[in-house]
């Protein structure tokens, strides 16, 4: 059974650019959540999607956005990148009604 | 507001010994879930164990057990017979309220466990 797949695994951008990260959930999982992990702030919730609708949103500026497609795959976008956006971005998926969230390996973004 | 506190930034344990990683939580919800995840240096978050607030028995998964003390709001992870491969960062997390459409996890700062041979 394939796990949660995140692409790309590593990327380097410069300030002011934008980036799009992709997450393919486990087959049958319709909930997809995104988290940002930095050394200073730890793990912080970005947003969660279910059936192409954003259900929950964390406390991040509008530069951070996401979407979910009909096949449950999700993308998140960060526009006008800042140095502080350098982080590991983790995606997690879950079956509706399940307790456990399964995480992917993450996308490590470096902003120069 | 929900909060998870892990007071041990780092822990050391000898191979084959048991170790306890501390976690305290705060929430005003009656229904919540507590998780432990392991994060090796590769970055992936690996689910270890789950405890629901209404579960009367402490959760166990192989060498992992969760010491759940509801009145003290603590959910400590016990790893028995430590192995070198257990060296990693360990995160305690909470989903509060649990169930419904809430899939947001609140994480602690983590504990870096080092297993010595």
Interface residues (C-beta under 8 A of the other chain):
Chain A: X31 X33 X35 X42 X43 X45 X48 X50 X55 X56 X58 X88 X90 X92 X94 X97 X99 X100 X101 X102 X103 X104 X105 X106 X108
Chain B: X33 X35 X37 X42 X43 X44 X45 X46 X47 X50 X52 X91 X93 X95 X98 X99 X101 X102 X103 X104 X105 X106 X107 X108 X109 X110
